[in-house]
């Protein structure tokens, strides 16, 4: 073959490859653009409590983040990434939340990639559309927390798990995909502690498959499991002592044990409106077709779809069971289980024919129309109202300790901060260690009076309390103590003749909005 002919052949091959990828790239680009539009509608609203903690923990030297997290109870990956992200893009609400936005946008091609290699091109597009319009991801794409990152990592981990463990026995590269699974599972564990439940669900599927295989296939599956799960354990091992310390001393004292109703409501939380969940039952009909058996063995696609359903169910069920013993349940933590659910739904819709296409269109439309709340907290508004009257040295006392970080973000520099347990040096992190025990030992006379005595005449004392409209939501060990101490602290300040109230923000009657606070500004008139 001449040099000219060789170049022509290469050009033809390049054009063929280009044509092959033009449509997918254009399609994914369009879906990511749609996702961008849906997921920037409320990206600039005020931070709520947890977002203030994200900034407070991440806005310190990298080495100090690991020490701070011993007090907080979270793994470090999101905070380390956010530290670098803020150094590049800044610390405004939009800049901080754009890390989550980027993760949610990347979830679209990640879902396409994961589903395409496991269920085919049709399922890939179904999964990508669901990822682009999923209201759960839309909500947490606009929150400065780790949930969008967790969903993205879980999608990649699920895709690698399927390629390594549920693919056909003679599929190429299974050990290579086991390594990818090990890395991504470890990354998930470093992102959120519910990654343990995801890993346990994957492990249960692996053990079941191992029990049903024989001979060489079983030996290979055992080796793949040792690579995948053993590798993840080795990568996660350095953080295990901190996880055990956190489990013993921090936990989630603000949480209550979830009810059965909360468990049954998880599909709606992950997929959006109830109508959308009902429509996605169409995916169940498609999955039933994939689950057609030959004896006791499923075809690879059916086996993978079944594995994702089981992983979703076990992730949620194990978290629910664990929270009956030690409460650590919040709907936002379901980000871990969204990934296998979306992939299984995409596979089911793809196998449901025209009915699946119709279901996808309606589900996507409902998901796109399900806009997130446009208000998370009133701390920014309260700070803007009282901030101009405050001067360096004035004291801000928050009876809900975890609110201090977001208060410090919005209020002027130079203020002193204190909580129920005394004055703070570090406003960026909440010390959850043995929290209820420490709050139970506090009193206004011992912990508040010395702070009031330390102020000079003319200085201001700002008491920030949670505005409680439904006492039933304040029954956990931590929240009940916060509620009781808030009443005690407010009464103690009101009874002290040295202080006169100069402002209450927001003024009564206060509207019942998410995570509301009330600030009472008092001026010290005499020593």
ABEGO torsion letter per residue (X at the ends): XBAAAAAAAAAAAAAAAAAAAAAAAAAAAAAAAAAAAAAAAAAABBBBAAAAAAAAAABBBAAAAAAAAAAAGBBAAAAAAAAAAAAAAEABAAAAAAAAAAAAAAAAAAAAAAAAAAAEAAAAAAAAAAAAABAAAAAAAABBBAAAAAAAAAAAAAAAAAAAAABBAABBGAAAAAAAAAAAAAAAAAABAAAAAAAAAAAAAAAAAAAABBEAAAAAAAAAAAAAAAAAAAAAAAAAAAAAAAAAAAEBAABBBBBAAAAAAAAAAAAEBAAAAAAAAAAAAAAAAAABBBEABBBAAAAAAAAAAAAAAAAAAAAAAAAAABBBBBAAAAAAAAAAAAAAAAAAAAAAEAAAAAAAAAAAAAAAABBBBABABAAAAAAAAAAAABBBGBBBBBABAAAAAAAAAABBBGBBBBBAAEBBABAABBBABGAAAAAAABBAAAAAAAAAAABBBGBBBBBBBBBBABAAABABAAAAAAAAAAAAAAAAAAABAABBBABBOBBOBBBBBBGBBBBBBBBBABX
